[in-house]
Amino acid sequence: MSEFNELEAIKAQKEYCQESGAPHFAPASGNCWNCRKNIYTAHKRTYNPGTQFEKEHTTGITVKKASEQLVTGCPHCNRSYCD
């Protein structure tokens, strides 16, 4: 259950907030209002392409994470939702 699935993650975060009594900070649609990317979708970045230091980094919130933790910001642009 650690895969990326937009609809399942939205549902999981809503259920997590209801069950724990936590406030629901994440956008209902999953789309960040700052960078416009969906927080529950994987986005890959490559740093130092074409060099020996090339690294790939993936950001996003998995279904598992959405069901276990309160989402308080965007994993892609780091915008806080609880300011």
C-alpha positions in Angstrom: 0.0 0.0 0.0 3.0 2.3 -0.4 2.2 3.2 -4.0 1.1 6.5 -5.4 -2.7 6.7 -6.1 -4.3 10.1 -6.1 -7.9 9.1 -5.4 -7.0 6.5 -2.7 -4.6 8.9 -1.0 -7.2 11.7 -0.9 -9.6 9.2 0.7 -7.0 7.9 3.1 -6.1 11.4 4.3 -9.7 12.3 4.9 -10.3 9.2 6.9 -7.1 9.7 8.9 -8.2 13.2 9.9 -11.7 12.0 10.8 -10.5 9.1 12.9 -7.7 11.1 14.7 -9.7 14.3 15.1 -7.0 16.2 13.3 -7.7 19.2 11.1 -7.7 18.5 7.4 -5.1 20.9 5.9 -4.4 19.2 2.6 -6.3 20.5 -0.4 -9.5 18.5 -1.1 -8.6 18.0 -4.7 -5.0 17.1 -3.9 -3.7 20.0 -6.0 -1.3 22.4 -4.3 -2.5 26.0 -4.7 1.1 27.2 -4.8 2.8 25.0 -7.4 -0.3 23.4 -8.9 1.1 19.9 -8.7 -0.9 17.1 -7.1 0.6 16.3 -3.7 -0.4 12.6 -4.0 1.3 12.1 -7.4 5.0 11.2 -7.8 7.2 13.8 -9.4 10.8 12.9 -10.2 13.7 15.3 -10.4 17.2 14.7 -11.6 20.0 16.6 -10.1 23.4 17.1 -11.8 22.3 15.3 -15.0 25.1 13.8 -17.1 27.7 13.9 -14.3 29.0 11.3 -12.0 26.9 13.0 -9.2 23.6 12.5 -11.0 20.8 11.7 -8.5 17.1 11.1 -9.0 14.7 12.3 -6.3 11.0 11.5 -6.1 8.5 13.7 -4.2 4.9 13.0 -3.4 2.6 11.5 -0.8 1.9 7.8 -1.0 -1.4 6.1 0.0 0.4 4.6 3.0 1.7 7.9 4.2 -1.6 9.7 3.7 -3.3 7.0 5.9 -0.7 7.3 8.7 0.3 10.9 8.9 -1.3 14.4 8.9 -0.5 16.2 5.6 0.6 19.8 6.5 2.3 20.9 3.3 3.3 20.3 -0.3 6.0 17.7 -0.8 6.9 19.2 -4.1 7.3 23.0 -3.3 7.3 22.7 0.5 4.5 25.2 0.9 2.9 25.0 4.3 -0.9 24.5 4.5 -1.2 25.3 8.2 0.3 28.9 8.4 
